[in-house]
Amino acid sequence: MSVQTFELLILGSSAATPTANRNPTAQLLNIAERFFLIDCGEGTQMQMRKYKARFQNVNHIFISHLHGDHFYGLPGFLASMHLLGRKNELTIYGPKELEEIIHIIHKHSDTYLNYPLKFIYTQNSTKQLVYEDDKVEVYSLPLKHRIATTGYLFKEKPLPRNIDKYKLEKLNVSFAEIHKLKQGMDAIDNNGNTIKNRDLTMDPPNPRSYAFCSDTKFFEELANDIKDVDLLYHESTFLEEMKDRAKQTFHSTAKQAAQIAMLSNAKKLLLGHFSARYGNLDEFLEESKNIFLNTELAIEGSQFSL
């Protein structure tokens, strides 16, 4: 069985203000051809065009909080999909107040979308299941920032067991029995003989997961909500030399992001949300790798596959 797609594209990596080379936060996650837009900072639609990501593939948008660098690109993105002829429903996950903001913009610009817009409200007090289909689950995660903020955990559902086709060819079984084997059950062949599941199947790949931890101060409890995550994005607005500033503004340093990666037993860490005061980002990588070696920078155009 071929492994389904699990790929992250970074569209923006800057903090509060963009730079000549870095856009505000936005990411596009593809799990089994479900395309999830995560945050939508200013310029997101331009970044999607630059990296040849199709607007209309996105049916779900997840907004972490209502600071402008995380959602100011949303009204323009919604309008562009309208002008491009979208008809399918689009669902936005985020703070309740976001729906009011979008409706006010549409009201005063006399905008009427051609497609249904649905809002699902997040809350930042507990971990919460906000989306589920036959392939994926998405949870919102409470973060600690100056205003209500959530991260998101994307989890692939377990895949069916893999059948050994060479062994199966020697047996006479119906399609219904093959389905039972994929679900981990024993099966019965057309002669009434029991086929043990372990004799004909192999374990599928382990389900994969991605955690998006947007603006937050360091707090160890976060690691419990993302335990054993395969890929972790954690904001790292500052270097450790500015940890007091990070604490004051409810942000994190690269070292603190690495500590969360260690505490959560993550397999890989991505750093992002870099303050515009930093031009060269090599120090972020160095600071993190001193604690958590498997660290990379989540910079524009980078793709990460699991």
Helices and strands as residue ranges (DSSP letters): E 6-12, E 26-31, E 34-40, H 44-50, G 55-57, E 58-62, G 68-70, H 74-83, E 90-94, H 96-108, E 117-121, E 128-132, E 136-142, E 150-156, E 162-163, H 165-168, H 175-182, E 187-188, E 194-195, H 197-200, E 201-202, E 209-213, H 222-225, E 231-235, G 240-242, H 243-248, H 254-264, E 268-272, H 282-289, E 295-297, E 303-305
